[in-house]
Every structure is written in C-alpha cells, then in structure tokens.
Amino acid sequence: MKKLNIIYMMSLAMILSACNDFLDKGPLDTFTNDNFWTSESNVNGYANTFYQDFTGYGNAGGSGLFYFRTLSDDQAGNSFADWTYQNVPASSSTWGDGWVEIRRAHILLENVDKAAMSDEAKNHWKGVGRLMRAWHYYQLVRTYGDVPWVDKSLDITDEGYLYGSRENRDGVMDKVLEDLNFACENMYDNGSKTRFNRNVAYAMKAEITLYEGTFRKYRKAEDGQSAPDATGANRFLNETKAAAAYLMGKSFALNSSYQGNYNSTDLGSNPEMIFYKAYKQNVLHHSLIAYISSSTQLSGMTRDAFESYLFTDGKPLALTTLDSDDAARMFVGTKMVAGVEVPDTVLSITHLLAVRDKRLSETIDTALCYVDRGFTRYGSGISMTSSTGYGVSKYDNKSLDNMYRNQTSQNFTHAPVFWLSVVYLQYAEACAELGNATQADLDNSVNKLRARAGIPPLTVTVGYSDPANNMNVSDLIWEIRRERRTELMFDNWSRYWDLIRWHQLDKLDSSVHPSILLGANIVNDPYNNSVDKVGNYIDGSKEKTRQYESKHYWYPIPSDQIALNPQLSQNPGWGN
C-alpha cells in the first residue's frame, strides 16, 4: 500500500480535531459535523480558531513575531542567529501547520451553506475562509516556493491531491489574489479591531500583493528562480496601491505616539490600529517585556541598523552636517539601591539620539548596557545587558508594576497585527516601484510618518544620493525602504522577508557586511576589558559569521514529505 503523504496524514488526524471545541467537546453527543453547521453563531465559533494564527507577542512563555526573530541585519542575537536551516530537516511544523490551517479553511468553506443565515452572512464567512486560505498559502509560498494547490478538505480517496506535484508559485499566488479579492468584496464592513472584517481583508491584501509584486520584479533566474515578471509585478503592485488607498480613505489616523503602538495595555482606542491582539491581566499574557528588561542578555540593535536612521536635518550618516560621532559618553551620576543613593556611571547615548529620527530614541535605551556594565531601565527592576550594547526599550511600559513587567508570562500589553503606518509604507513603496509616485502620494503616506518622527519630508527627487545605497535601486526607492526599516524595527520578522522579496538576502552575509553583527562604539569606556570588540565596536556575533548561499531563498522541503510523496521534489541547492 502506498504511504500517505503529510496532507492526508493531517487530514486523517484533523477530521474532527481541525474543528474547534464546538465540534470536539459538545455536551454528550450533541455536536457532530452533520448537525453543527446550523447557525451563524456556531460558524463564528468555528472561525474563532483562526485567531490563534496571529501570535502577536506570543502566548504565555512562547515567543511571538516581534523582537525574537534575530535573523536579519537589525539585530545580533545573544546566541548567534545563523540561517534557519543548514541541512534538510526530517520534519517541520512550518510545513505541516500551514496545511492544517488550509484544511481548517476548507472545512469552513464546505459547510457555510448549511447554516441558517442570510446570503450576506454566508458570503462573509466564505470570505473569512478564503482569506485564511490565502494567508496560509502566502506564507507557504514565500517559504517554500512551488507548493501543491489544494482546494478541498482531503480524504483517503483523493490520491490525485495526496500524491500530486508542486505547482508553480506564480499560479498559486494568482489564486491567492482571487481569494483576497473575494474576501475584500464580501466580508462584513464594520469598525471592529479585534474581529475579521473588510478592513482586515484589505490589510492582508496590501501586505501579500506588495510582497508578490516586488518578488516578481526583482527575482533572478541565475539564482535558481524564475525570470523577472514585469507584467505580473505591476499587476500585483497596482493591487497593493488600491488596497492601501482603500484603508487610507477610512477613518484611521496616526497615533500621536510611535511607541504607544507597541507598549499599550489598550489598543482599542488607538486610531492607528486596524487589527490587534488583545491580552488581559491574569487571563492571557506574553513574555516580551520580561525578555527585554531582565538579566538575560538582550538581542541588541546592530551598528548597521543604528546607522540607517536619518539625522534631524533629513540626511543620512554620510551626508549630514550634524555631529555624526557615534561614540557613547561616560556619565557619572547616582542611582538608588535599597533606598540609598549611591554613585553610578553610565555610558550615555542621549546626545546621539537627540540628533536622530525620534523613532530611534523610542526604540532603544539612552544608555548602553553590556558585559560588566549593566543598566536598569527606568531606575527600577533588573539590571540588563545587550549583545551589542544597545538595549531594546520599544515594547516596555514604565507604568506597569514590576510584577507584571519583569515576570515571564505576566505581560499583558496589546500587540498590533495590522496598522496604518504599515499601510502608508505599502502605498508609498508600491507607487515608487510602479514609477508613478507623486509628491501628493508621499505627503499622504510616508511623510506623515516622518513628521511624527521629527524629520523633514521626503521629496520625489530626494535631493541627494546616499553612498550607503548598495541595493542598485533609485534614490526614492532606497529612502522608502529606509522608512520601512526604521518604522518597523524589530517588528514581525519584517526585515528578513523584505530582503527576500527585494532579492537582497546576500546582505545577511556577515563576511561581506560585517557591520550587521557589530554593536555600539564604546571607545570611551576605558575600564571594560570583558566585552569582545572589533576596533571600538562591540562584537555582537561572538566572533561567528554567516555566509550567504542562493539556496537560502527557500526553506528545504522536509525529507519525510518527499519520502511520502516523491513528486514533491526538493528545492534548489538542498540536494535530491
């Protein structure tokens, strides 16, 4: 007998368990798949399971998508972050979990019409199902490239699917766009920020189509990928522009505080939020703040990331007329220990932050912290150190009691999932990539972010060429990419996937770009001989390096899946 591949194995295991507790744990034998789909309330209950797909800051002790993902040029980890895979894994939850969620979406789509509800309601829930199918296919495609296309919940008779081959990623993403358009046209149009609705559909569409448009534009056949597809790229980028414009025309507005998007215990009143994950004291917690304010060494900001922030004159490091010396200064002061004021010294970077984009001072600490030179944020709690010297303060909240701030699995600040500043970035980038950006486009998008950050507006002509531009793109595209990097610093593993879609993954090769693993300039600390340095800069990599190979554009297909279905084939560079 043929071995069954992972799709069928998941199907068999999830015939009932893919459904939520309404299906699995009904009173006595009340609920079955045949009698469950009777009302919109039950359908809603089933769809609630999809909220678990948005990890936010993580649940309990688990890590989420913010800060923890250190495979980028923005952070150097306290333990070295190499490529996700060096060899082909035997199995992978990244592969398996995606198919589980796609099957969950198909169960919803196949049963909605059974429920007693209006056609409008049925179309909404079909929109939810297709939206979540699109979301998970997008993540599978960007991770693995070509994947099988499945449009039903499978059973043992579906051998054509179970043993099928991978379909071209472009064709799969065309189908993803069809799902996104259906969702945008049919989901409920309301103002909820914690429920699936039309705004969430448009936000997902803007993210997915920007990824796909730029990926098709910049890919290179010589690296084992398809040739660039200018027509397809422009089609997806125009969809991005339209989706972002829809959201920009709604009632959302920038929050007055950049940091307030990340450290608030109530994002419900934040006008910038489109969709967020709510946590609740003593009910649902995360551990992000505990990780960035504890004695465990922080994964700090890199020198490369620090240098990407513009100065307040609107110019980059190489062109500013302001003081560009990056050395921290020794400051002698006092601190309170057990209620007693004692002498203290800190290596301050307050003067460096004062002449930079405000987002930098709302992202990192005002003093450096590293081996044998701890720093206590807000003057209370635990002394911290960072792998690069730069501490991460962006997600911390001074008003929280230390019991809830410093304790693992006790943090309850809300996590943004989709929000307006990202939409502004998507709109501006799509316009620039299409080559039709106007000054009005910039003023209505990224220049609002720059105003909040205290830096001059961006013009279509830019007015200078940054010598740091190593991506072979126009001055305008380079500056918009800078905006995205600084606005979304440490967020959602964004930088890694940006480098993938821009075809710039080689920028993570530290043997070619060493500053991506270096940290702060500590030349003015004459007393510290314990920290590893390269010249005057902290070595955040602990003398390790990361070397790029083109195979890293795709994760390898797990070997157990190819054993089950040889037609899957392996990705380029990962062997047979």
Residue, then its C-alpha position, 0 to 999 in steps of 0.5 A: m500500500k502506498k504511504l500517505n503523504i503529510i496532507y492526508m496524514m493531517s487530514l486523517a488526524m484533523i477530521l474532527s480535531a481541525c474543528n474547534d471545541f464546538l465540534d470536539k467537546g459538545p455536551l454528550d453527543t450533541f455536536t457532530n459535523d452533520n448537525f453543527w453547521t446550523s447557525e451563524s453563531n456556531v460558524n463564528g465559533y468555528a472561525n474563532t480558531f483562526y485567531q490563534d494564527f496571529t501570535g502577536y507577542g506570543n502566548a504565555g512563555g512562547s515567543g511571538l513575531f516581534y523582537f525574537r526573530t534575530l535573523s536579519d541585519d537589525q539585530a545580533g542575537n545573544s546566541f548567534a542567529d545563523w540561517t534557519y536551516q543548514n541541512v534538510p530537516a526530517s520534519s517541520s511544523t512550518w510545513g505541516d501547520g500551514w496545511v492544517e490551517i488550509r484544511r481548517a479553511h476548507i472545512l469552513l468553506e464546505n459547510v457555510d451553506k448549511a447554516a441558517m443565515s442570510d446570503e450576506a452572512k454566508n458570503h462573509w464567512k466564505g470570505v473569512g475562509r478564503l482569506m485564511r486560505a490565502w494567508h496560509y498559502y502566502q506564507l507557504v509560498r514565500t517559504y517554500g516556493d512551488v507548493p501543491w494547490v489544494d482546494k478541498s478538505l482531503d480524504i483517503t480517496d483523493e490520491g490525485y491531491l495526496y500524491g500530486s506535484r508542486e505547482n508553480r508559485d506564480g499560479v498559486m499566488d494568482k489564486v491567492l489574489e482571487d481569494l483576497n479579492f473575494a474576501c475584500e468584496n464580501m466580508y462584513d464592513n464594520g469598525s471592529k479591531t479585534r474581529f475579521n472584517r473588510n478592513v482586515a481583508y484589505a490589510m492582508k491584501a496590501e501586505i501579500t500583493l506588495y510582497e508578490g509584486t516586488f518578488r516578481k520584479y526583482r527575482k533572478a533566474e541565475d539564482g535558481q528562480s524564475a525570470p523577472d515578471a514585469t507584467g505580473a509585478n505591476r499587476f500585483l503592485n497596482e493591487t497593493k496601491a488600491a488596497a492601501a488607498y482603500l484603508m487610507g480613505k477610512s477613518f484611521a489616523l496616526n497615533s500621536s505616539y510611535q511607541g504607544n503602538y507597541n507598549s499599550t495595555d489598550l489598543g482599542s482606542n488607538p486610531e492607528m490600529i486596524f487589527y490587534k491582539a488583545y491580552k488581559q491581566n491574569v487571563l492571557h499574557h506574553s513574555l516580551i517585556a520580561y525578555i527585554s528588561s531582565s538579566t538575560q542578555l538582550s538581542g541588541m540593535t546592530r551598528d548597521a541598523f543604528e546607522s540607517y536612521l536619518f539625522t534631524d536635518g533629513k540626511p543620512l550618516a554620510l551626508t549630514t552636517l550634524d555631529s555624526d560621532d557615534a561614540a557613547r559618553m561616560f556619565v557619572g551620576t547616582k542611582m538608588v539601591a535599597g533606598v540609598e543613593v549611591p554613585d553610578t556611571v553610565l555610558s550615555i547615548t542621549h546626545l546621539l539620539a537627540v540628533r536622530d529620527k525620534r523613532l530611534s530614541e523610542t526604540i532603544d535605551t539612552a544608555l548602553c548596557y553590556v558585559d560588566r556594565g549593566f543598566t536598569r531601565y527606568g531606575s527600577g527592576i533588573s539590571m540588563t545587558s545587550s549583545t551589542g550594547y544597545g538595549v531594546s526599550k520599544y515594547d516596555n511600559k514604565s507604568l506597569d508594576n514590576m510584577y507584571r513587567n519583569q515576570t515571564s508570562q505576566n505581560f499583558t500589553h496589546a500587540p498590533v497585527f495590522w496598522l496604518s503606518v504599515v499601510y502608508l509604507q505599502y502605498a508609498e513603496a508600491c507607487a515608487e516601484l510602479g514609477n508613478a509616485t507623486q509628491a501628493d502620494l508621499d505627503n499622504s503616506v510616508n511623510k506623515l510618518r516622518a513628521r511624527a518622527g521629527i524629520p523633514p519630508l521626503t521629496v520625489t527627487v530626494g535631493y541627494s544620493d546616499p553612498a550607503n545605497n548598495m541595493n542598485v535601486s533609485d534614490l526614492i526607492w532606497e529612502i522608502r525602504r529606509e522608512r520601512r526599516t526604521e518604522l518597523m524595527f524589530d517588528n514581525w520578522s519584517r526585515y528578513w522577508d523584505l530582503i527576500r522579496w527585494h532579492q537582497l538576502d546576500k546582505l545577511d552575509s556577515s563576511v561581506h557586511p560585517s557591520i550587521l553583527l557589530g554593536a555600539n562604539i564604546v571607545n570611551d569606556p576605558y575600564n571594560n576589558s570583558v566585552d569582545k570588540v572589533g576596533n571600538y565596536i562591540d562584537g555582537s556575533k561572538e566572533k561567528t559569521r554567516q555566509y550567504e548561499s542562493k539556496h537560502y531563498w527557500y526553506p528545504i522541503p522536509s525529507d519525510q514529505i518527499a519520502l511520502n510523496p516523491q513528486l514533491s521534489q526538493n528545492p534548489g541547492w538542498g540536494n535530491 
